[in-house]
Amino acid sequence: MSEMNLDQILAKQHTSRKEIVNVDELMVKLVVFALGEDWFAFYGERIREILASADVFFVPGCPASLEGVINVRGDIESVIRLNDLLQVQMKPVGEPSEILLGRSSVMNSGIRVDRVVDVIDLPQSFIQPPPANLPDQMRPFVSGLFRFKERPVTVLDLEQIFTQYIKVLT
C-alpha cells in the first residue's frame, strides 16, 4: 500500500467536495397552537396577528361557533371558535386564551385558540401528508402533520376552514 503525502490527501478531499450539492430547502413559517390537549398549526402567511387578549362582544342571533366581534384598531373582526368546526375540546369559558387574526381569499376572522405554543420555521419536507385514518370532520381541513417538542401537530388549511365556515352560515 502506497503512502499519500499531505498534498495528495488535500487534493483528494477538494475533489470529493465538488460532488456535494448544496440544496436550499424550502422553509415554512408555522403558528403552532393548542386546542384542548391537541396541537395544531396554521401557515404563518395566513395569520396577520396574535392577540393575547381582546374584549369580544356578543352578537345576538349568530351561531354558537361565532363567539362575537372584536375591535382591532378601529376594524371590526369576527371571532370564531375553531373547536366547534373541528369537534375538539376547548378550555372552559373564562380561562385565558388567545385570538389569531387569520386571512384567506374568502374571509378574514379572528380564531379563538386556547394558547399559542410557538411560531416556528420548519423545512417543508418535515410536514408529512395527512394519514388515511383522520376523523371525517377533520379530513377536509388537514393538510399535513409533523412532530414538534415530541408531540404530533396537525397542520390546518385556513382557506378550507373559512370556506366551510361560510357554507355553514349560509
N, C-alpha and C positions, 0 to 999 in steps of 0.2 A: 504494500500500500504506500503510495507516494504522499509525501507531506506537502501541505499547501502553505505558502507563505501568507502573511497578513494581507498583502495587496491582492492576492488571488481570492481570499475569503471575502474581502470587502467588495471586490468586483462581482463576485457571485451573488452576494446579498443585494447589491444595487440592481443587478439584472432581475432577480426574483421579485423585487419590489415593483417592477414595471408591470407585472401580471396582476397586481392588486388594483381593483377598480373601486374608486370611492363613489358610492351611490348616496345621494341625499334622499333620505326617506321623508315622505310627506308626514308632517306633524299636524295634529288637530288639537284645538283647544276644547276642553270639555268642562262643563259646570256640573260637578257631582253633588247630589243632594239626597237626603233621606226622606222617605215617606213611611212612617211606622218603622218596622225593622228592616225594610228593604232599601237598597241604594240604587239610584237611577242617575242618568246624566243626559244633558242636552248639549248639542254642539254649541260652542261659545258664540258663534256668529248669530245665533238665534236669540241670545239673551242680551238685552240692552243694558240692564242694570239689576243689581241685587239690593233689595230694600230690607234692612234689618227690622224696621217697624214702620207701620203706617196705619192711620185710622181708616178702617173700612166702614163705609156707610151702606147699610141695608137698603135694598131696592125692593119694595113690595111687588108681589106678583111674578117674581123671577123664579126659575127652577132652583132647587136646593144646591145644585152644583155651582151656581153663581152666587158667591158669597156677598158681593156688593160691588161698590166702586170706591176708588181712592183718587185723591188729588195729588198729582205728581208735577210740582212746579207749574200749576195752572192748567195742566192737561188732565182730563178725566179718563181713568183707565178702569176697566172691569177687573175683577179678581175671581178666578175660577178655582175650584177645588179639584185638583188633578186626581186625587184618590177616588172620587166618585166615578170618574170615567174608567180608571184602571181597576176599580174594585179592590183597592188595598186599604188596609187600616191606617188611620192617621191619629196623631195625638189628640187628646180631648181638647175641646174648645177652651180657650183661655190660657193654655200653656204657650210659652214663647215659640214663635215660628217666623218664617221669612217669606218674602214675596219676590219671585223672579219676574222681571218685566220681559216678556217674550214677544217675538215678532215673526210673522210669516207672510206669505203673499195674500192670505185670506183674511187675517185679522191680527191685531195686537191685543195683548191682555196681560194682566198680572196672573201669576200662578202661585197659589199657596203651597208651600212645602214646609215640612217640619223643621229642617235645618239644612243649610249649605255645608257640605263636608269639605269641599276644596274646589279650586279652579286649577286644572292641570293641562299640561301639554303632553300628548301621548302620540307615539308613532301610529299611523293609521293601520299598520299591519297587526297591531296588538288587539284590534277590535275584531272579534270573531262573528260569523253570521249567527243569526238567532237560531236556537235549537227547534226542532220539529215539535217538541212536546210543550210548547208555550201554551198557557191557558188561552182559550178562544178570545176572551175580552181584551187580551194584551197583544195578540198576534198582529193586528194592523198597525200598531204604534211602535213596535220594537224594530230597530234597525241593526242591533248588534249587542254583543256582550264583551266585557273584559274584566280582569281582576285588578283591584286596587286596594292596598292595605289588607291583603289577604281576604278580601270579600268580593263576591260577584257584583258587578254593576251592570245594569241594563240600560243601554243607550236608546233613548226615545226619539222618535221623529216628530218634532213640534208641528211641522206642516200638516201631518196626518192627524195629530191630536186636534188642532184647531179646525181642520176641515170636518172631522167627525163631530166636534162640539157644535159647529154651526148647523149641521144636519139634525142634531138632537133638538136644537132650539126651534127649528122651523117645522 
